[in-house]
Amino acid sequence: MTSNPTSRDYNKASVLEVVLSRAPLTRNEVIELTGLSKATVSRAVEELRADGFVADGGVDAVTGRGRRSTYLDVPGTTGHVAGVSFGVVTTGVLVADLRGREVHHVVVPTPNHDEAGAAAEWLAGLIGETAAAARGPLRQIVVAVPGLVRDGTEIFGPARSMKIFTGSGLHRAVADLVDAPVLLDSDANASLLGILAEDAGIRNAALFNVSSVLNFAGCTDHELARGRTPAFGGIGVLCAGVGQETLDGLMSARGLLKFARGRGLELTRVEELWRGRRDDAARAGVLDAFTTAIVTATSAVAVTLDPETVYFAGRLCPLVEEVLPEVRSRLDRILPAAPEIKTVTQEVGLSTARGAVFACLALAQDRLRDAVLGARSQRAEHSAPAF
């Protein structure tokens, strides 16, 4: 026999949602944030405590007379998640509890892999090592990659050195090795998620990840925009406005290095464009082309998505910062209202992994809420909801 969730179930889910997002906090704070009565909150807390989803986390400091309030928290035994930044050069893994508090992280060089299975074994081992100190089950893994991703499983257009991961082979291989749901996403989406998690006031924004490949992400009303096909986000194939060059050919590390060499610059690494001599005429020509590409890409996004802010993240950010004054000047001349443009300071391998953790938390917390709402039709009176 099944039954629909009752108002009591929804109240319990509301209390859980507040604890997951705000813990540690007192019952009085839960009452204020949910708008529920003291009795309703107390009953929900006791049920969640019995389920193992809420625990006492200390007492507050009271000045003057009055009874101290016990803080409510999410116990570590509820589980943990792992966000992964699987990059061409660096891989980062960050493990956090279901409240989003870091347990441990590692950042290591990405080794060369000949096939997806070997890469999956390496990733699974790295996740396991990073999560060694975590308590409870692993609830979710999100792996951010330098490429486009469809349906959380299939990779399109990855960086050249990661072409072997085109398709769904990497997802299948990782999923077979770990006891948790696995989702793939683009590094741009993970980077933008990290920004959104830190600033709830952002409504409409776009982000260009200018690293090994050019990747794009956007959000509307604080929610990531997801496309119907792999074409969505593939802005790198568009013309850059410089000869026959594409945006990826000028706004990715690999493409810009190739372009600079073709203009006579003897570079070993793309970083030499901003770390070497700055009075070279050939360099000035490369920077002008780079500037034109940024203006073209930002204009295309501005007239279609109308973002308030356009962010740039990734390896080429030092060069973006150098040309930003000219970019802003050109945009002001061609657009009636240009978006604000910002570069994002990132910790290599870690910032994108942190964004992947936020994706993990949203998925795991939604499943936990659904488990609480569906528990009445699934269990005996005093057993915890299956999660």
C-alpha positions in Angstrom: 0.0 0.0 0.0 1.4 3.4 -0.9 0.4 6.9 0.3 1.2 10.4 -0.8 3.4 12.7 1.4 1.5 14.5 4.1 1.9 18.0 5.4 3.9 16.5 8.2 6.3 15.0 5.7 6.7 18.3 3.9 7.4 20.1 7.2 10.0 17.5 8.0 11.6 18.0 4.5 11.6 21.8 5.0 13.4 21.4 8.3 15.9 19.1 6.7 16.5 21.5 3.8 17.3 24.3 6.2 19.7 22.2 8.3 21.5 20.9 5.2 22.0 24.5 4.0 22.7 26.4 7.2 24.0 24.0 9.9 25.1 24.4 12.6 22.0 26.4 13.7 19.6 26.4 16.6 16.0 25.3 16.7 14.9 28.9 17.0 16.8 29.7 13.8 15.0 26.8 12.1 11.7 28.1 13.3 12.5 31.6 11.9 13.8 30.3 8.6 10.9 27.8 8.0 8.1 29.8 9.5 6.9 26.6 11.2 5.7 26.4 14.8 8.0 25.4 17.7 6.1 22.1 18.2 6.2 21.3 14.4 10.0 21.9 14.3 10.6 19.9 17.5 8.7 16.9 16.1 10.5 17.1 12.8 13.9 17.4 14.4 13.3 14.4 16.6 12.2 12.3 13.6 15.2 13.4 11.6 17.4 12.6 14.6 16.0 9.1 14.8 16.6 8.8 11.0 20.2 9.7 11.5 20.1 12.9 9.4 20.3 15.4 12.2 22.5 15.5 15.3 23.3 17.8 18.2 26.4 20.0 17.4 27.1 21.8 20.7 25.5 24.7 22.5 25.5 28.5 21.9 27.1 31.0 24.2 24.5 32.9 26.2 25.3 36.2 27.9 23.0 37.0 30.8 20.2 34.8 31.9 18.5 32.2 29.8 18.8 28.6 28.7 21.5 27.7 26.2 20.3 26.5 22.8 21.6 23.3 21.3 22.9 23.6 17.8 21.6 21.2 15.2 24.1 19.8 12.6 24.4 17.1 9.9 26.2 14.1 11.2 29.2 12.9 9.2 27.6 9.4 9.1 25.0 10.8 6.7 27.6 10.5 4.0 29.9 12.5 1.8 30.4 13.6 -1.9 33.4 13.9 -4.2 34.0 16.7 -6.8 36.7 16.0 -9.4 38.4 18.4 -11.8 39.9 16.0 -14.4 42.1 18.4 -16.4 44.7 18.0 -19.1 47.6 19.1 -16.8 46.2 18.8 -13.3 43.5 16.8 -11.5 41.9 17.8 -8.2 39.6 15.9 -5.9 37.7 17.5 -3.1 35.6 15.5 -0.7 33.0 17.2 1.5 30.2 16.2 3.9 26.6 16.7 3.0 26.7 20.2 4.6 29.5 21.1 2.1 32.3 21.2 4.6 35.6 20.0 3.2 36.9 16.7 4.5 40.1 16.5 2.4 41.4 17.4 -1.0 44.3 16.5 -3.3 45.7 18.2 -6.4 48.1 16.1 -8.5 49.5 16.1 -12.1 47.3 14.3 -14.6 49.1 11.3 -16.0 48.8 10.2 -19.6 46.3 7.5 -20.2 46.0 5.2 -23.3 42.4 4.2 -22.7 39.4 5.2 -20.6 39.5 2.1 -18.3 43.0 2.9 -17.0 42.0 6.5 -16.4 38.9 5.4 -14.6 40.9 3.1 -12.3 43.3 6.0 -11.5 40.4 8.4 -10.8 38.6 5.8 -8.6 41.8 5.2 -6.6 42.4 8.9 -6.2 38.8 9.5 -5.0 39.1 6.6 -2.6 42.4 7.9 -1.1 40.9 11.4 -0.7 37.8 10.1 1.0 39.7 7.8 3.4 38.9 10.1 6.4 35.3 10.7 5.4 32.5 9.0 7.4 29.3 7.4 6.0 28.7 6.3 2.4 29.9 8.1 -0.7 26.6 9.6 -2.0 27.7 11.3 -5.3 30.6 11.9 -7.6 30.7 14.7 -10.3 33.7 14.8 -12.6 34.3 18.0 -14.5 36.2 17.6 -17.8 37.6 20.0 -20.5 34.9 19.4 -23.1 31.2 19.4 -23.7 29.0 16.8 -21.9 25.6 15.5 -22.8 23.2 13.9 -20.3 25.9 13.7 -17.7 27.5 10.7 -19.4 28.8 11.5 -22.9 31.8 13.7 -23.7 32.1 15.7 -26.9 35.0 17.8 -28.2 37.5 17.3 -25.4 41.0 18.7 -25.4 43.2 17.1 -28.0 45.2 15.1 -25.5 42.0 13.7 -24.1 40.4 12.6 -27.3 40.3 9.0 -26.1 37.6 10.0 -23.7 35.2 11.1 -26.4 31.9 9.2 -25.8 30.5 7.6 -22.7 33.4 5.1 -22.0 34.9 7.1 -19.1 31.6 7.5 -17.4 30.8 3.7 -17.6 34.3 2.8 -16.4 34.2 5.0 -13.4 30.6 4.0 -12.5 31.6 0.4 -12.6 34.4 1.0 -10.1 32.7 3.0 -7.4 29.6 2.5 -5.2 28.0 5.8 -5.9 26.1 7.7 -8.6 28.5 9.3 -11.1 27.9 12.3 -13.3 30.1 14.1 -15.8 30.0 17.8 -16.5 32.0 20.5 -18.3 34.7 22.4 -16.4 32.9 25.6 -17.4 29.7 24.5 -15.7 31.6 23.5 -12.6 33.4 26.8 -12.5 30.2 28.8 -12.8 28.5 26.7 -10.2 31.3 27.6 -7.8 30.6 31.3 -8.4 26.9 30.9 -8.0 27.3 29.1 -4.7 29.4 31.9 -3.3 27.0 34.7 -4.5 23.3 34.0 -4.3 22.6 37.4 -5.8 23.8 36.5 -9.3 20.8 36.0 -11.6 22.0 36.0 -15.2 25.7 35.4 -16.0 28.0 33.7 -18.5 31.4 32.2 -18.1 34.2 31.4 -20.6 36.7 28.9 -19.4 39.9 29.8 -21.4 42.1 26.8 -20.8 43.1 23.8 -22.8 40.0 24.2 -24.8 37.4 27.0 -24.8 34.3 26.1 -22.8 31.2 28.2 -22.1 28.6 28.1 -19.4 25.6 30.3 -18.7 22.9 30.8 -16.1 19.4 32.3 -16.0 17.7 33.2 -12.7 20.7 31.6 -10.8 20.2 28.2 -12.6 22.7 26.7 -15.0 21.5 26.7 -18.6 21.4 23.2 -20.1 21.1 22.6 -23.8 19.1 20.1 -25.8 22.0 18.9 -27.9 25.9 18.9 -27.6 25.9 22.0 -29.8 24.9 24.1 -26.8 28.0 25.6 -25.2 30.2 24.8 -28.2 30.9 28.5 -28.9 34.5 27.7 -29.9 33.5 26.7 -33.4 32.3 30.3 -34.2 34.4 32.7 -36.3 36.6 34.9 -34.1 36.5 37.9 -36.5 40.2 37.4 -37.3 40.7 35.9 -40.7 39.5 32.3 -40.7 40.3 31.7 -37.0 37.7 30.3 -34.7 37.1 31.4 -31.2 38.7 28.1 -29.9 41.7 28.8 -32.1 42.3 32.1 -30.3 40.8 31.6 -26.8 42.2 28.2 -25.9 45.8 27.6 -24.7 46.5 25.2 -27.5 45.0 27.3 -30.2 46.5 30.6 -29.1 50.0 29.0 -28.8 49.7 27.7 -32.3 48.5 31.1 -33.6 51.4 32.9 -31.9 53.9 30.6 -33.4 52.4 31.2 -36.8 53.0 34.9 -36.3 56.7 34.3 -35.7 56.8 34.1 -31.9 59.1 31.3 -30.7 57.2 30.1 -27.7 57.5 26.8 -25.8 54.5 27.5 -23.5 51.6 29.9 -23.9 52.5 31.4 -20.5 55.5 33.1 -22.2 53.0 35.5 -23.9 52.5 37.3 -20.6 55.7 36.4 -18.8 58.2 37.4 -21.5 59.0 40.6 -23.4 56.1 42.9 -23.9 57.6 45.3 -26.6 57.5 42.8 -29.4 55.4 43.8 -32.5 54.5 40.2 -33.2 53.2 39.9 -29.6 51.2 43.0 -30.0 49.5 41.5 -33.1 48.7 38.3 -31.2 47.2 40.3 -28.4 45.1 42.3 -30.8 43.7 39.1 -32.3 43.1 37.7 -28.8 41.2 40.9 -27.9 39.1 40.8 -31.0 38.1 37.1 -30.2 37.1 38.1 -26.7 35.0 41.0 -28.0 33.4 38.7 -30.6 32.6 36.0 -28.0 31.3 38.5 -25.4 29.2 40.3 -27.9 27.6 37.1 -29.1 26.6 36.2 -25.6 25.5 39.7 -24.7 23.0 39.9 -27.6 21.6 36.4 -27.1 21.6 35.8 -23.3 21.8 39.4 -22.0 24.0 38.4 -18.9 24.7 41.0 -16.2 28.2 39.7 -15.9 30.6 37.7 -18.1 33.3 35.8 -16.2 36.6 34.5 -17.6 38.3 31.6 -15.8 41.2 29.4 -16.6 44.8 29.3 -17.8 44.6 32.4 -20.1 43.2 34.7 -17.4 46.5 36.7 -17.0 46.3 37.6 -20.7 42.6 38.4 -20.4 43.3 40.9 -17.6 46.0 42.6 -19.8 43.6 43.3 -22.6 40.4 44.0 -20.6 40.7 47.8 -20.9 40.7 47.5 -24.7 37.9 44.9 -24.6 35.7 47.1 -22.5 36.4 50.1 -24.7 35.4 48.2 -27.9 32.3 46.7 -26.3 31.1 50.1 -25.1 31.4 51.3 -28.7 29.4 48.4 -30.3 26.8 47.5 -27.6 24.1 49.8 -26.2 24.7 48.2 -22.8 27.8 46.1 -22.3 27.8 43.4 -19.5 30.3 43.7 -16.6 33.4 41.6 -17.3 35.4 39.9 -14.6 38.3 37.5 -14.4 38.0 34.7 -11.8 40.9 33.9 -9.5 41.1 30.2 -9.2 43.2 27.6 -7.3 44.5 25.3 -10.0 42.7 21.9 -9.9 40.8 22.9 -6.8 38.3 25.6 -7.7 36.7 23.5 -10.4 36.6 20.5 -8.1 34.8 22.8 -5.6 32.2 23.7 -8.2 31.7 20.0 -8.9 31.1 19.5 -5.1 28.3 22.0 -5.3 26.8 20.0 -8.1 27.1 16.8 -6.0 25.5 18.4 -3.0 22.4 19.6 -5.0 21.9 16.0 -6.3 22.5 14.2 -3.0 20.4 16.7 -1.0 17.5 16.4 -3.5 17.6 12.6 -3.2 17.6 12.8 0.6 14.6 15.2 0.5 12.8 12.8 -1.9 13.6 9.9 0.5 12.1 11.8 3.4 8.9 12.6 1.4 8.6 9.1 0.0 9.5 7.3 3.3 5.8 6.8 4.4 5.1 4.6 1.4 8.3 2.7 1.6 9.0 1.7 5.2 7.7 0.5 8.5 6.9 3.2 11.2 10.3 3.4 12.9 12.8 2.6 10.2 14.9 5.3 8.5 14.1 6.5 5.0 16.1 4.6 2.3 18.7 7.0 0.9 
